[in-house]
């Protein structure tokens, strides 16, 4: 897949006011119901099937989806802003697999004590910075959070910063190269 050209990621995400993010592929629309934290697939006849079928509660909220030829990938973020997890669902068998995780899977510290989570709404909202887009290749997960692009090897938990000050413009991936635009900042008077 590294050698295959992906569509412009800025074009494919349709953020809607009702708390859903959707993508179209073939005769289906895949969307996130963020109230239920479930990815659904709807056909032209409005028949809806849950793509994600998690028996246990998720360790975060589903914020993004990405479609390849035979898989639907979904990205989880938690409210404490500690890493991401990416899962894949085979679109034929609906088998769910963890692809990448950068954060701890539980909320306990070294001594087995649960971390104290804030109940202050303004503090929680301040710490939430959602991933703007992501995609998966054979070897890496790429994503943008705020104005930073990350590259994460699937075989580990590391994250490498590719660039900072990246604009929200169109992102393209072709032949193993990621194309994006940097934010433009005008020179200050003292730079003259």
C-alpha positions in Angstrom: 0.0 0.0 0.0 2.9 2.4 0.5 3.3 2.6 -3.3 -0.4 3.2 -3.9 -1.7 6.8 -4.0 -4.2 7.7 -1.4 -6.9 10.3 -1.9 -6.5 13.7 -0.5 -7.3 13.3 3.2 -8.6 16.9 3.4 -11.3 16.0 0.8 -12.6 12.8 2.3 -13.6 13.7 5.9 -17.0 15.2 6.2 -17.5 16.6 9.6 -21.2 17.0 10.4 -23.0 18.9 13.1 -24.7 15.8 14.5 -21.5 14.4 15.9 -20.6 12.1 13.0 -17.7 11.7 10.7 -18.4 9.8 7.5 -16.6 8.4 4.5 -18.0 6.8 1.3 -16.7 3.7 -0.4 -18.4 1.8 -3.2 -22.1 1.6 -2.3 -21.5 2.2 1.4 -21.2 5.1 3.8 -19.1 4.5 6.9 -19.7 6.8 9.8 -18.9 7.3 13.5 -21.8 7.8 15.9 -19.9 9.6 18.5 -22.7 9.4 21.0 -22.4 5.5 21.0 -18.7 5.3 20.0 -19.6 2.9 17.2 -18.6 2.9 13.5 -21.5 2.0 11.2 -21.8 1.0 7.6 -25.0 2.0 5.7 -25.9 0.9 2.2 -28.0 2.6 -0.5 -31.2 1.1 1.0 -30.4 2.5 4.4 -29.6 -0.9 5.9 -27.2 -0.2 8.8 -24.6 -2.6 10.3 -22.2 -2.0 13.2 -18.7 -2.3 11.9 -17.1 -2.1 15.4 -18.4 -4.8 17.7 -16.5 -4.3 20.9 -17.4 -6.6 23.7 -15.5 -4.6 26.3 -15.7 -0.8 26.8 -13.3 1.1 24.6 -10.3 2.8 26.3 -11.2 6.1 24.5 -13.5 7.7 22.1 -13.6 7.0 18.4 -12.6 10.3 16.6 -11.6 9.3 13.1 -11.9 6.6 10.5 -9.9 5.7 7.4 -10.8 3.2 4.7 -8.4 1.0 2.7 -9.4 -1.5 0.0 -10.5 -4.2 2.5 -10.3 -2.6 6.0 -11.9 0.1 8.0 -9.4 1.7 10.5 -10.6 3.7 13.5 -8.7 5.9 15.9 -9.3 6.1 19.6 -8.3 9.1 21.8 -8.9 9.4 25.5 -10.0 12.4 27.3 -6.7 12.7 29.2 -4.9 13.3 25.9 -2.5 10.4 26.5 -1.7 8.8 23.1 -3.8 7.1 20.5 -4.9 3.6 19.5 -5.7 2.5 15.9 -7.7 -0.6 15.2 -8.6 -2.3 11.9 -11.8 -4.1 11.0 -11.8 -6.5 8.1 -14.7 -5.4 5.9 -15.6 -9.0 5.0 -15.2 -10.9 8.3 -15.6 -7.9 10.7 -12.5 -9.2 12.6 -11.2 -6.4 14.8 -7.4 -6.0 15.5 -5.2 -3.6 17.3 -2.8 -2.0 14.8 -1.0 0.6 16.9 -1.1 2.0 20.4 1.0 4.9 21.7 -0.4 5.2 25.2 -1.0 3.1 28.3 -4.0 0.8 28.1 -5.1 1.4 31.7 -5.4 4.3 34.1 -3.3 2.7 36.9 0.1 4.0 38.0 3.1 1.9 39.0 1.6 1.0 42.3 -1.8 -0.1 40.9 -3.6 3.1 41.9 -6.0 4.6 39.5 -5.1 8.0 38.2 -7.4 10.7 39.4 -9.4 12.0 36.5 -10.7 15.6 36.5 -14.4 16.2 36.7 -14.0 19.9 35.9 -15.5 20.4 32.4 -13.3 23.3 31.5 -10.2 21.4 32.4 -11.3 18.4 30.4 -12.1 20.5 27.3 -8.8 22.3 27.6 -6.9 19.0 27.4 -8.8 17.6 24.4 -6.9 18.1 21.1 -8.4 15.8 18.6 -6.6 14.1 15.7 -7.5 15.9 12.5 -6.7 13.0 10.1 -4.8 9.7 10.0 -4.0 6.9 7.6 -2.3 3.6 7.7 0.3 2.1 5.4 2.0 -1.4 5.7 4.6 0.0 8.1 3.3 3.2 9.6 0.4 5.2 11.1 0.5 8.9 10.1 -1.6 11.5 11.9 -2.0 15.2 12.5 -2.8 16.6 16.0 -3.1 20.3 16.3 -0.4 21.5 13.8 2.0 18.6 14.2 2.3 15.5 11.9 3.4 12.3 13.5 4.8 9.1 11.9 4.4 5.9 14.1 6.0 2.5 13.2 3.3 -0.1 13.6 5.8 -2.5 15.2 6.4 -0.2 18.2 4.9 2.5 20.4 7.2 5.3 19.3 6.0 8.5 17.6 8.2 10.6 15.5 7.4 14.2 14.7 7.6 14.8 10.9 6.9 18.5 11.0 5.4 21.2 13.2 3.3 24.3 12.1 1.4 22.3 9.4 -1.7 23.9 7.9 -5.1 22.2 7.8 -4.9 22.1 4.0 -5.0 19.1 1.8 -2.7 16.2 2.6 -1.6 13.6 0.0 0.4 10.4 0.3 1.9 9.0 -2.9 4.8 6.5 -3.5 5.9 6.7 0.1 6.0 10.5 0.2 3.7 12.6 2.3 2.8 16.0 0.8 1.5 18.8 3.0 1.6 22.6 3.5 3.2 24.6 6.3 1.5 27.5 8.0 2.6 30.8 6.7 3.6 33.4 9.2 4.3 36.9 8.1 7.7 38.3 9.1 7.7 40.6 12.1 8.9 44.2 11.8 12.1 43.4 13.7 13.0 40.8 11.0 13.4 43.7 8.5 
